[in-house]
Amino acid sequence: MNLPYFIAKRIHFTDDGKRRVSRPAVRIATIGIAVGLLVMMLTIAIVMGFKKEIRTKIVGFGSSIQVMRFDNNSTYETRPIAVSDSMIASLTHLPGIRHVQRVASKPGIIKTPDQFQGVIFKGVGSDFDWHFFQQNMISGSRFKEQDSLPSNQVVISKVIANKLGLKVGSSFIAYFLQNRLQARKFYVAGIYSTDFGDFDNLYILCDIRMIQALNDWQPDEISELELSINNFDQLNAISDTVYFHVANRVDRNGVAYYSQSIKDLNPQLFAWLGLFDMNVWVILILMMAVSGFVIISGLLILILERIQMIGILKALGCTNWDIRKIFIYHSGFLILKGMFWGNLLALTFIIVQHTTGLIPLDPANYYVSSVPVELRLAPFLLLNISVFLVSMFMLVAPSYLITKISPVSAIRYE
């Protein structure tokens, strides 16, 4: 029989009303562990949720990987590449690629009787994946493509609609300047809102054939190909595969292809998201230290209140290590109890916040309308295991105090 474990259970699960000092200490230690784990779990859930939300919005507007003209400049007035069906098919069959779509973009100015706004018209075709924009559509629907002529319907953002006083069914004139000034009339088919101001202020979705007609491009000429992938965690590897696949290849006009990942196209945003990982580690270390200090304090109080018991056990022949294990086991029960309550509170908050969006945020500053959370089993399980092991390890050194207690002095201790 494991005697230290047996004695620790008797101490922990026996209600001893005389222990007036240890009972508050036990409660404080339990609460300290619970609060520490609660804060750590919420930190991980919120940071993972925030990074996922922002990343989803960035990728939703620009896809994971783009194949474009090698000598394209950094402006929105792009020059075309000619893309064949065989080129698209070869990219689609690369490992990790989920979807390939053609897009063409062109800057323009919207003019209404009272306002004007500079925007980017992003032309999309029948192969466009509407999933992201349909999730964020707040009014109307995607525009309908016509078989013969380019559609004059567009999907605009809520921000642009509010600035220009537009709604579903409204019309406006857009002006485009290249070799000559051109004007086109459009009708609003749908309004979306992603709360990502950097893009909502800029992009309007239209028929790709409208952009091709404005630029005098051929049907196979586009601004770039957008590639979606199955697993964003493999972006770097898949991006390298695409890069080497299109390297040294040219279109029918002799224009070389070039590819970039969404991280290359938006380095500032992804560098900003990377800073959150450092914040997570700082919070985890601080909360681990606070929780460890609380549980160590509780252990020392438990030892001081059980000095007579320690002396008797030593007199009966128990080794120092066996007695130390009694108090380590006892503290372990406290740690598990605190972790139980910490997990319960954290999971309750995460589920409620995820389903109701209870705590709001200002989209202008945070790019999301409520605190985003993500519930993933693996990080939480790893965190719980780490908290328990680190807390138990931190108890080994303080328990060394038991070796300094003399049996004779301890038995006489009042």
LOBA-55223 format. One record per residue (C-alpha): residue number from 1; x, y, z. Coordinates in Angstrom, 1 decimal. Layout:
BEGIN
+-----+--------+--------+--------+
!   k !     c1 !     c2 !     c3 !
+-----+--------+--------+--------+
! NUM !      X !      Y !      Z !
...
+-----+--------+--------+--------+
This chain:
BEGIN
+-----+--------+--------+--------+
!   k !     c1 !     c2 !     c3 !
+-----+--------+--------+--------+
!   1 !    0.0 !    0.0 !    0.0 !
!   2 !    1.2 !    3.5 !   -0.8 !
!   3 !    1.2 !    4.9 !    2.8 !
!   4 !    2.0 !    8.6 !    1.8 !
!   5 !   -0.8 !    8.6 !   -0.6 !
!   6 !   -3.2 !    7.1 !    1.9 !
!   7 !   -2.3 !    9.6 !    4.6 !
!   8 !   -2.6 !   12.5 !    2.2 !
!   9 !   -6.1 !   11.4 !    1.2 !
!  10 !   -7.1 !   11.2 !    4.9 !
!  11 !   -5.8 !   14.7 !    5.5 !
!  12 !   -7.3 !   16.2 !    2.5 !
!  13 !  -10.8 !   14.6 !    2.5 !
!  14 !  -11.3 !   14.6 !    6.3 !
!  15 !  -13.1 !   17.7 !    7.6 !
!  16 !  -11.1 !   19.0 !   10.5 !
!  17 !  -12.8 !   22.0 !   11.9 !
!  18 !   -9.8 !   22.7 !   14.3 !
!  19 !   -7.6 !   23.6 !   11.4 !
!  20 !   -8.7 !   27.2 !   11.4 !
!  21 !   -5.5 !   28.5 !    9.7 !
!  22 !   -5.1 !   25.8 !    7.0 !
!  23 !   -8.7 !   26.0 !    5.8 !
!  24 !   -8.5 !   29.6 !    4.5 !
!  25 !   -5.0 !   28.8 !    3.1 !
!  26 !   -6.4 !   25.8 !    1.2 !
!  27 !   -9.2 !   27.9 !   -0.2 !
!  28 !   -6.8 !   30.7 !   -1.2 !
!  29 !   -4.5 !   28.2 !   -2.9 !
!  30 !   -7.4 !   26.5 !   -4.7 !
!  31 !   -8.7 !   29.9 !   -5.9 !
!  32 !   -5.2 !   31.0 !   -7.0 !
!  33 !   -4.8 !   27.9 !   -9.1 !
!  34 !   -8.3 !   28.3 !  -10.6 !
!  35 !   -7.9 !   32.0 !  -11.4 !
!  36 !   -4.4 !   31.4 !  -12.9 !
!  37 !   -5.6 !   28.6 !  -15.1 !
!  38 !   -8.7 !   30.6 !  -16.1 !
!  39 !   -6.6 !   33.5 !  -17.2 !
!  40 !   -4.2 !   31.3 !  -19.1 !
!  41 !   -7.0 !   29.4 !  -20.9 !
!  42 !   -8.9 !   32.6 !  -21.8 !
!  43 !   -5.6 !   34.2 !  -23.1 !
!  44 !   -5.0 !   31.3 !  -25.4 !
!  45 !   -8.6 !   31.1 !  -26.6 !
!  46 !   -8.9 !   34.8 !  -27.3 !
!  47 !   -5.5 !   35.1 !  -29.0 !
!  48 !   -6.2 !   32.0 !  -31.2 !
!  49 !   -9.6 !   33.3 !  -32.0 !
!  50 !   -8.4 !   36.8 !  -32.8 !
!  51 !   -5.6 !   35.5 !  -35.0 !
!  52 !   -8.0 !   33.2 !  -36.8 !
!  53 !  -10.6 !   35.9 !  -37.4 !
!  54 !   -8.0 !   38.4 !  -38.8 !
!  55 !   -6.3 !   35.8 !  -40.9 !
!  56 !   -9.6 !   34.6 !  -42.3 !
!  57 !  -10.5 !   38.2 !  -43.4 !
!  58 !   -7.1 !   38.8 !  -44.9 !
!  59 !   -7.2 !   35.5 !  -46.9 !
!  60 !  -10.9 !   36.1 !  -47.8 !
!  61 !   -9.9 !   39.3 !  -49.7 !
!  62 !   -6.7 !   38.1 !  -51.2 !
!  63 !   -6.6 !   34.2 !  -51.0 !
!  64 !   -3.6 !   32.3 !  -49.6 !
!  65 !   -1.3 !   32.5 !  -52.7 !
!  66 !   -1.4 !   34.7 !  -55.8 !
!  67 !    0.2 !   34.0 !  -59.2 !
!  68 !    0.8 !   37.2 !  -61.1 !
!  69 !    3.0 !   38.9 !  -63.7 !
!  70 !    6.7 !   38.9 !  -62.8 !
!  71 !    7.2 !   42.5 !  -63.6 !
!  72 !    4.0 !   43.8 !  -62.0 !
!  73 !    4.3 !   47.0 !  -60.0 !
!  74 !    2.9 !   47.5 !  -56.5 !
!  75 !    0.0 !   49.7 !  -57.6 !
!  76 !   -3.6 !   48.6 !  -58.1 !
!  77 !   -3.4 !   49.4 !  -61.9 !
!  78 !   -2.1 !   45.9 !  -62.9 !
!  79 !   -0.8 !   44.6 !  -66.2 !
!  80 !   -2.3 !   41.3 !  -67.4 !
!  81 !   -1.1 !   37.7 !  -67.6 !
!  82 !   -2.6 !   35.3 !  -70.0 !
!  83 !   -3.7 !   32.1 !  -68.3 !
!  84 !   -4.8 !   28.9 !  -70.0 !
!  85 !   -7.1 !   26.2 !  -68.7 !
!  86 !   -4.1 !   23.8 !  -68.7 !
!  87 !   -2.2 !   26.2 !  -66.4 !
!  88 !   -5.1 !   26.3 !  -64.0 !
!  89 !   -5.5 !   22.6 !  -64.1 !
!  90 !   -1.8 !   22.0 !  -63.3 !
!  91 !   -2.0 !   24.4 !  -60.3 !
!  92 !   -5.2 !   22.8 !  -59.0 !
!  93 !   -3.6 !   19.3 !  -58.9 !
!  94 !   -0.6 !   20.6 !  -56.8 !
!  95 !   -0.6 !   19.1 !  -53.2 !
!  96 !   -2.5 !   21.2 !  -50.7 !
!  97 !   -4.3 !   23.4 !  -53.3 !
!  98 !   -8.1 !   23.6 !  -52.7 !
!  99 !   -9.3 !   26.1 !  -55.3 !
! 100 !   -7.9 !   28.3 !  -58.1 !
! 101 !   -9.8 !   31.3 !  -59.4 !
! 102 !   -9.2 !   34.2 !  -61.9 !
! 103 !   -9.5 !   37.8 !  -60.8 !
! 104 !   -8.8 !   41.2 !  -62.3 !
! 105 !   -8.6 !   44.5 !  -60.5 !
! 106 !   -8.8 !   48.2 !  -61.5 !
! 107 !   -9.0 !   51.4 !  -59.5 !
! 108 !  -11.9 !   53.7 !  -60.0 !
! 109 !  -13.8 !   56.6 !  -58.5 !
! 110 !  -17.5 !   56.4 !  -57.5 !
! 111 !  -19.5 !   59.6 !  -58.0 !
! 112 !  -22.9 !   60.2 !  -56.5 !
! 113 !  -24.8 !   63.5 !  -56.4 !
! 114 !  -23.3 !   64.3 !  -53.0 !
! 115 !  -20.1 !   62.3 !  -52.5 !
! 116 !  -17.3 !   60.6 !  -54.3 !
! 117 !  -15.0 !   57.8 !  -53.2 !
! 118 !  -11.9 !   56.1 !  -54.6 !
! 119 !  -12.2 !   52.3 !  -54.7 !
! 120 !  -10.7 !   49.2 !  -56.2 !
! 121 !  -13.0 !   47.1 !  -58.4 !
! 122 !  -12.2 !   43.5 !  -58.1 !
! 123 !  -13.5 !   41.5 !  -61.0 !
! 124 !  -14.5 !   37.9 !  -60.4 !
! 125 !  -15.8 !   35.2 !  -62.6 !
! 126 !  -17.9 !   32.0 !  -62.5 !
! 127 !  -15.0 !   30.2 !  -60.8 !
! 128 !  -15.0 !   32.6 !  -57.8 !
! 129 !  -15.5 !   31.2 !  -54.3 !
! 130 !  -18.2 !   33.3 !  -52.7 !
! 131 !  -18.1 !   31.5 !  -49.3 !
! 132 !  -16.3 !   34.3 !  -47.4 !
! 133 !  -18.4 !   37.1 !  -48.8 !
! 134 !  -21.7 !   35.2 !  -48.4 !
! 135 !  -20.8 !   34.7 !  -44.7 !
! 136 !  -20.4 !   38.4 !  -44.3 !
! 137 !  -23.3 !   39.5 !  -46.5 !
! 138 !  -25.7 !   41.7 !  -44.6 !
! 139 !  -28.1 !   42.8 !  -47.4 !
! 140 !  -28.9 !   41.6 !  -50.9 !
! 141 !  -26.9 !   38.8 !  -52.5 !
! 142 !  -24.1 !   38.2 !  -55.0 !
! 143 !  -24.6 !   39.6 !  -58.5 !
! 144 !  -25.9 !   37.4 !  -61.3 !
! 145 !  -23.7 !   36.8 !  -64.3 !
! 146 !  -25.1 !   37.1 !  -67.8 !
! 147 !  -24.2 !   34.8 !  -70.6 !
! 148 !  -23.4 !   37.4 !  -73.3 !
! 149 !  -22.6 !   40.8 !  -71.8 !
! 150 !  -20.7 !   41.7 !  -68.6 !
! 151 !  -23.0 !   42.2 !  -65.6 !
! 152 !  -23.4 !   45.8 !  -64.3 !
! 153 !  -24.2 !   44.6 !  -60.8 !
! 154 !  -21.7 !   44.9 !  -57.9 !
! 155 !  -21.3 !   43.9 !  -54.3 !
! 156 !  -20.1 !   46.8 !  -52.1 !
! 157 !  -19.2 !   47.1 !  -48.4 !
! 158 !  -21.3 !   48.6 !  -45.7 !
! 159 !  -18.7 !   51.3 !  -45.1 !
! 160 !  -18.8 !   52.5 !  -48.8 !
! 161 !  -22.6 !   52.2 !  -48.8 !
! 162 !  -23.0 !   54.4 !  -45.8 !
! 163 !  -20.5 !   57.0 !  -47.1 !
! 164 !  -22.2 !   57.3 !  -50.4 !
! 165 !  -25.8 !   56.8 !  -49.3 !
! 166 !  -26.3 !   53.6 !  -51.3 !
! 167 !  -28.5 !   50.5 !  -50.6 !
! 168 !  -29.4 !   47.4 !  -52.5 !
! 169 !  -30.9 !   48.4 !  -55.8 !
! 170 !  -29.2 !   51.8 !  -55.9 !
! 171 !  -27.2 !   52.9 !  -58.9 !
! 172 !  -24.0 !   55.0 !  -59.2 !
! 173 !  -21.5 !   56.1 !  -61.8 !
! 174 !  -17.9 !   55.0 !  -61.6 !
! 175 !  -15.1 !   56.6 !  -63.6 !
! 176 !  -11.9 !   54.8 !  -64.7 !
! 177 !   -8.8 !   56.5 !  -66.1 !
! 178 !   -6.2 !   54.7 !  -68.2 !
! 179 !   -5.6 !   55.9 !  -71.7 !
! 180 !   -8.8 !   57.8 !  -71.6 !
! 181 !  -11.6 !   58.6 !  -69.1 !
! 182 !  -14.3 !   55.9 !  -69.1 !
! 183 !  -17.6 !   55.9 !  -67.2 !
! 184 !  -19.8 !   53.0 !  -66.3 !
! 185 !  -23.1 !   52.7 !  -64.4 !
! 186 !  -23.5 !   50.0 !  -61.8 !
! 187 !  -26.3 !   48.7 !  -59.6 !
! 188 !  -25.8 !   47.5 !  -56.0 !
! 189 !  -26.8 !   43.8 !  -55.8 !
! 190 !  -25.4 !   43.1 !  -52.3 !
! 191 !  -23.8 !   44.7 !  -49.3 !
! 192 !  -21.1 !   43.0 !  -47.1 !
! 193 !  -19.4 !   43.9 !  -43.9 !
! 194 !  -16.3 !   42.2 !  -42.5 !
! 195 !  -15.4 !   44.9 !  -39.9 !
! 196 !  -11.9 !   45.0 !  -41.5 !
! 197 !  -11.7 !   48.7 !  -42.3 !
! 198 !   -8.5 !   48.4 !  -44.4 !
! 199 !  -10.4 !   46.4 !  -47.0 !
! 200 !  -14.0 !   47.4 !  -46.5 !
! 201 !  -13.1 !   50.9 !  -47.4 !
! 202 !  -11.5 !   49.8 !  -50.6 !
! 203 !  -13.0 !   46.8 !  -52.4 !
! 204 !  -16.0 !   46.4 !  -54.7 !
! 205 !  -16.8 !   43.1 !  -56.4 !
! 206 !  -17.8 !   43.2 !  -60.0 !
! 207 !  -17.9 !   41.0 !  -63.1 !
! 208 !  -14.4 !   40.2 !  -64.3 !
! 209 !  -15.5 !   40.8 !  -67.9 !
! 210 !  -16.2 !   44.4 !  -67.0 !
! 211 !  -12.6 !   44.9 !  -66.0 !
! 212 !  -11.3 !   43.1 !  -69.1 !
! 213 !  -13.5 !   45.3 !  -71.3 !
! 214 !  -12.3 !   48.5 !  -69.6 !
! 215 !   -8.6 !   47.4 !  -70.0 !
! 216 !   -9.1 !   46.1 !  -73.5 !
! 217 !   -7.9 !   42.7 !  -72.4 !
! 218 !   -8.6 !   39.3 !  -74.0 !
! 219 !  -10.8 !   36.8 !  -72.3 !
! 220 !   -7.8 !   34.8 !  -71.0 !
! 221 !   -6.0 !   37.9 !  -69.7 !
! 222 !   -6.4 !   38.6 !  -65.9 !
! 223 !   -4.5 !   40.4 !  -63.1 !
! 224 !   -3.7 !   37.3 !  -61.1 !
! 225 !   -4.7 !   33.8 !  -60.1 !
! 226 !   -5.8 !   33.4 !  -56.5 !
! 227 !   -5.1 !   30.0 !  -54.9 !
! 228 !   -6.8 !   28.7 !  -51.8 !
! 229 !   -5.2 !   26.0 !  -49.7 !
! 230 !   -6.5 !   23.3 !  -47.4 !
! 231 !   -4.3 !   24.0 !  -44.4 !
! 232 !   -3.0 !   27.5 !  -43.6 !
! 233 !   -0.3 !   26.0 !  -41.3 !
! 234 !    1.3 !   24.6 !  -44.4 !
! 235 !    1.3 !   27.9 !  -46.3 !
! 236 !    5.1 !   28.3 !  -46.5 !
! 237 !    5.6 !   24.8 !  -47.9 !
! 238 !    2.8 !   25.1 !  -50.4 !
! 239 !    3.8 !   28.5 !  -51.4 !
! 240 !    7.3 !   27.2 !  -52.2 !
! 241 !    5.8 !   24.4 !  -54.3 !
! 242 !    3.7 !   26.9 !  -56.3 !
! 243 !    6.7 !   29.2 !  -56.7 !
! 244 !    8.9 !   26.5 !  -58.3 !
! 245 !    6.0 !   25.3 !  -60.4 !
! 246 !    5.5 !   28.6 !  -62.1 !
! 247 !    9.1 !   29.7 !  -62.2 !
! 248 !   10.6 !   30.0 !  -65.6 !
! 249 !    7.2 !   29.6 !  -67.2 !
! 250 !    5.7 !   32.3 !  -69.5 !
! 251 !    2.3 !   32.9 !  -71.0 !
! 252 !    1.5 !   33.2 !  -74.7 !
! 253 !    2.8 !   36.8 !  -74.8 !
! 254 !    6.1 !   35.8 !  -73.3 !
! 255 !    5.3 !   37.2 !  -69.8 !
! 256 !    6.9 !   35.4 !  -66.9 !
! 257 !    4.8 !   34.2 !  -64.0 !
! 258 !    5.6 !   34.9 !  -60.4 !
! 259 !    3.9 !   33.8 !  -57.1 !
! 260 !    3.6 !   35.3 !  -53.6 !
! 261 !    1.9 !   34.1 !  -50.5 !
! 262 !   -0.5 !   36.3 !  -48.5 !
! 263 !    2.2 !   36.7 !  -45.9 !
! 264 !    4.5 !   38.2 !  -48.5 !
! 265 !    1.7 !   40.5 !  -49.7 !
! 266 !    0.7 !   41.7 !  -46.2 !
! 267 !    3.9 !   41.5 !  -44.1 !
! 268 !    2.9 !   44.2 !  -41.6 !
! 269 !   -0.4 !   42.6 !  -40.7 !
! 270 !    1.1 !   39.1 !  -40.2 !
! 271 !    4.1 !   40.6 !  -38.2 !
! 272 !    1.5 !   42.3 !  -36.0 !
! 273 !   -0.3 !   39.0 !  -35.5 !
! 274 !    3.0 !   37.4 !  -34.6 !
! 275 !    3.4 !   39.8 !  -31.7 !
! 276 !    0.5 !   38.2 !  -30.0 !
! 277 !    2.4 !   35.0 !  -29.5 !
! 278 !    5.0 !   36.8 !  -27.3 !
! 279 !    2.2 !   38.4 !  -25.3 !
! 280 !    0.7 !   34.9 !  -24.7 !
! 281 !    4.0 !   33.6 !  -23.4 !
! 282 !    4.5 !   36.6 !  -21.0 !
! 283 !    1.0 !   36.1 !  -19.6 !
! 284 !    1.5 !   32.3 !  -19.2 !
! 285 !    4.8 !   32.7 !  -17.4 !
! 286 !    3.4 !   35.4 !  -15.0 !
! 287 !    0.3 !   33.5 !  -14.2 !
! 288 !    2.3 !   30.3 !  -13.7 !
! 289 !    4.6 !   32.1 !  -11.3 !
! 290 !    1.6 !   33.6 !   -9.3 !
! 291 !   -0.1 !   30.2 !   -9.1 !
! 292 !    3.1 !   28.6 !   -8.0 !
! 293 !    3.7 !   31.2 !   -5.3 !
! 294 !    0.1 !   30.7 !   -4.0 !
! 295 !    0.4 !   26.9 !   -3.8 !
! 296 !    3.8 !   27.0 !   -2.2 !
! 297 !    2.5 !   29.3 !    0.5 !
! 298 !   -0.4 !   26.9 !    1.1 !
! 299 !    2.1 !   24.0 !    1.4 !
! 300 !    4.2 !   25.8 !    3.9 !
! 301 !    1.1 !   26.6 !    6.0 !
! 302 !    0.0 !   22.9 !    5.8 !
! 303 !    3.5 !   21.8 !    7.0 !
! 304 !    3.5 !   24.2 !    9.9 !
! 305 !    0.1 !   23.1 !   11.1 !
! 306 !    1.1 !   19.4 !   10.9 !
! 307 !    4.5 !   19.6 !   12.7 !
! 308 !    3.3 !   17.2 !   15.5 !
! 309 !    2.2 !   14.7 !   12.9 !
! 310 !    5.5 !   15.0 !   11.1 !
! 311 !    7.4 !   14.4 !   14.4 !
! 312 !    5.3 !   11.3 !   15.2 !
! 313 !    5.8 !    9.9 !   11.8 !
! 314 !    9.6 !   10.4 !   12.0 !
! 315 !    9.6 !    8.7 !   15.4 !
! 316 !    7.7 !    5.7 !   13.9 !
! 317 !   10.4 !    5.4 !   11.3 !
! 318 !    9.1 !    7.2 !    8.3 !
! 319 !   11.7 !    8.7 !    6.0 !
! 320 !   11.9 !   12.4 !    5.2 !
! 321 !   11.0 !   11.6 !    1.5 !
! 322 !    7.9 !    9.6 !    2.5 !
! 323 !    6.7 !   12.5 !    4.7 !
! 324 !    7.5 !   15.0 !    2.0 !
! 325 !    5.4 !   12.9 !   -0.5 !
! 326 !    2.4 !   13.1 !    1.9 !
! 327 !    2.3 !   16.9 !    1.6 !
! 328 !    3.1 !   16.9 !   -2.1 !
! 329 !    0.2 !   14.5 !   -2.7 !
! 330 !   -2.0 !   16.7 !   -0.5 !
! 331 !   -1.0 !   19.8 !   -2.5 !
! 332 !   -1.6 !   17.8 !   -5.7 !
! 333 !   -5.2 !   17.3 !   -4.6 !
! 334 !   -5.6 !   21.1 !   -4.2 !
! 335 !   -4.0 !   21.7 !   -7.6 !
! 336 !   -6.4 !   19.3 !   -9.3 !
! 337 !   -9.4 !   20.9 !   -7.5 !
! 338 !   -8.3 !   24.4 !   -8.6 !
! 339 !   -7.7 !   23.2 !  -12.1 !
! 340 !  -11.2 !   21.7 !  -12.2 !
! 341 !  -12.9 !   25.0 !  -11.3 !
! 342 !  -10.5 !   26.9 !  -13.6 !
! 343 !  -11.4 !   24.6 !  -16.6 !
! 344 !  -15.1 !   24.8 !  -15.8 !
! 345 !  -15.2 !   28.6 !  -15.6 !
! 346 !  -13.0 !   29.0 !  -18.7 !
! 347 !  -14.9 !   26.6 !  -20.9 !
! 348 !  -18.2 !   28.1 !  -19.8 !
! 349 !  -17.1 !   31.6 !  -20.8 !
! 350 !  -15.6 !   30.4 !  -24.1 !
! 351 !  -18.8 !   28.6 !  -25.1 !
! 352 !  -21.1 !   31.5 !  -24.0 !
! 353 !  -18.9 !   34.1 !  -25.8 !
! 354 !  -18.6 !   32.0 !  -29.0 !
! 355 !  -22.4 !   31.5 !  -29.2 !
! 356 !  -23.6 !   34.9 !  -28.1 !
! 357 !  -20.8 !   37.4 !  -28.6 !
! 358 !  -21.6 !   38.7 !  -25.1 !
! 359 !  -18.6 !   41.0 !  -24.9 !
! 360 !  -18.5 !   43.5 !  -27.8 !
! 361 !  -15.5 !   45.3 !  -29.3 !
! 362 !  -15.1 !   48.4 !  -31.4 !
! 363 !  -14.6 !   47.1 !  -35.0 !
! 364 !  -12.8 !   50.4 !  -35.9 !
! 365 !   -9.9 !   49.5 !  -33.5 !
! 366 !  -10.0 !   45.7 !  -33.3 !
! 367 !  -11.4 !   44.6 !  -36.7 !
! 368 !  -14.0 !   42.4 !  -35.0 !
! 369 !  -17.3 !   43.3 !  -33.4 !
! 370 !  -17.0 !   41.0 !  -30.4 !
! 371 !  -14.3 !   39.2 !  -28.5 !
! 372 !  -13.3 !   36.2 !  -30.7 !
! 373 !  -12.6 !   32.9 !  -29.0 !
! 374 !  -11.5 !   29.5 !  -30.3 !
! 375 !  -12.0 !   26.2 !  -28.5 !
! 376 !   -9.3 !   23.7 !  -29.4 !
! 377 !   -8.7 !   20.6 !  -27.4 !
! 378 !   -4.9 !   20.1 !  -28.0 !
! 379 !   -3.6 !   23.5 !  -26.6 !
! 380 !   -5.9 !   23.3 !  -23.6 !
! 381 !   -4.9 !   19.7 !  -22.8 !
! 382 !   -1.3 !   20.6 !  -23.1 !
! 383 !   -1.8 !   23.7 !  -20.9 !
! 384 !   -3.5 !   21.6 !  -18.2 !
! 385 !   -0.7 !   19.0 !  -18.2 !
! 386 !    2.0 !   21.7 !  -18.1 !
! 387 !    0.3 !   23.6 !  -15.2 !
! 388 !    0.0 !   20.4 !  -13.1 !
! 389 !    3.5 !   19.2 !  -13.8 !
! 390 !    5.1 !   22.6 !  -13.2 !
! 391 !    3.1 !   23.2 !  -10.0 !
! 392 !    4.0 !   19.8 !   -8.6 !
! 393 !    7.7 !   20.3 !   -9.5 !
! 394 !    7.6 !   23.7 !   -7.7 !
! 395 !    6.5 !   21.9 !   -4.5 !
! 396 !    9.6 !   19.7 !   -4.3 !
! 397 !   12.0 !   22.3 !   -3.0 !
! 398 !    9.6 !   23.9 !   -0.3 !
! 399 !    8.9 !   20.4 !    1.0 !
! 400 !   12.6 !   20.1 !    2.0 !
! 401 !   11.6 !   22.1 !    5.1 !
! 402 !   10.3 !   18.8 !    6.5 !
! 403 !   13.9 !   17.4 !    6.7 !
! 404 !   14.8 !   20.2 !    9.2 !
! 405 !   12.1 !   19.3 !   11.7 !
! 406 !   13.4 !   17.3 !   14.7 !
! 407 !   11.1 !   14.6 !   16.0 !
! 408 !   11.6 !   15.5 !   19.6 !
! 409 !   10.9 !   19.2 !   19.0 !
! 410 !    8.0 !   18.5 !   16.8 !
! 411 !    6.2 !   16.2 !   19.2 !
! 412 !    6.5 !   18.9 !   21.9 !
! 413 !    5.4 !   21.6 !   19.5 !
! 414 !    2.1 !   23.4 !   20.4 !
+-----+--------+--------+--------+
